[in-house]
Amino acid sequence: MQPNPSRIIDMASAFYDSCVLFTASDLGVFATLSELGKADAATVARSLGLDERGATLLLDGCVAVRLLEKNDGLYNNTTESAIFLVPGSPANLQGAIRYNRDVYDAWSKLSGLARTGSPVEKPELHLGEDEERTRTFVLSMHGRALGIGQAVVPQLDLSGCKKLFDVGGGPGTYSVLVAKANPDIECTVLDLPGVVKVAAELVEKQGMSDRVKTIPGDYRTAEFPSGNDAVLFFGMLHQESPDSIRSLMKRAYESLNPGGKVYVMDMMTDASHTSPKFSALFAVNMALTTENGWVFSDEELKGWMEEAGFNDFAVKPLAPPMPHWLATAKK
């Protein structure tokens, strides 16, 4: 069979799709068409203050990648775009995809990572140093966590749990969802000062400040409060080295009451570190933007948990389209 170059050619131009998505989202195309219903390019351009020719090319690009529909010169949102790309929609993903937009430039410098083994941008940019970038990052994580959390929180066995500690909890979204689903639980979120500053605002807006507290600090060095019934490591261990994860597991074990549980939700790979595809590529993404970023395997996680003293380890993938795995173990 003759080799076919189509897959490689498609791969080389895949970023075209991403750029159309990011630009249309940032400019407000989907929100405007949600208000207008159907409109021609001139109307959209006028509504958004765009050049008509440039807007037409962008709108046609959106149709080509099936983000918009076009009939008789009029554009409208697809069903997917109306659900996932319009502000105010319960399933709006615009905040979540802004993180991908922000790391786009880092991916263009992948050769730098290969040559030096070091991140190509300062991790501090989105962890407090650049206030706007940090705010965008935390809000993006909030958008992602809302969708993921609605699926994962019901899978947590928190019966009898009164005190939950959320390590590196970012926007505090998972803790808020846990607290809403479990009226007897009080949650504490630990993360860097620039991150929890935004998190505290989000928690307050959701009316949960009385039961979800935030603590500013570096979880690598900060003291873990004692007396916890559950400890969460949700979507943050992929930026830690093996030694750091060992330390975190040990400290989590020591902070738990007897019978307490630890939960880890993260990307994971098989032992080869090459599958699933998304997890393997996400490892590259993390290495581009953090000093120790990668993706560990489920077997490695099991070893670290057991080394810390945990037993009854279990792990399972979350339902598609979520690429995460959920692991748990017991003290």
Secondary structure, DSSP 8 states (H G I E B T S, - for coil): ----THHHHHHHTHHHHHHHHHHHHHHTHHHHHHHHSSB-HHHHHHHHT--HHHHHHHHHHHHHTTSEEEETTEEEE-HHHHHHSSTT-TT--HHHHHHHHHTHHHHTTHHHHHHHSS-SS-GGGGTTTSHHHHHHHHHHHHHHHHHHHHHHGGG---TT--EEEEET-TTSHHHHHHHHH-TT-EEEEEE-HHHHHHHHHHHHHTT-TTTEEEEES-TTTS---S-EEEEEEES-GGGS-HHHHHHHHHHHHHHEEEEEEEEEEE--B-TTS--SHHHHHHHHHHHHHSTT----BHHHHHHHHHHHT-EEEEEEE--TT---EEEEEE-
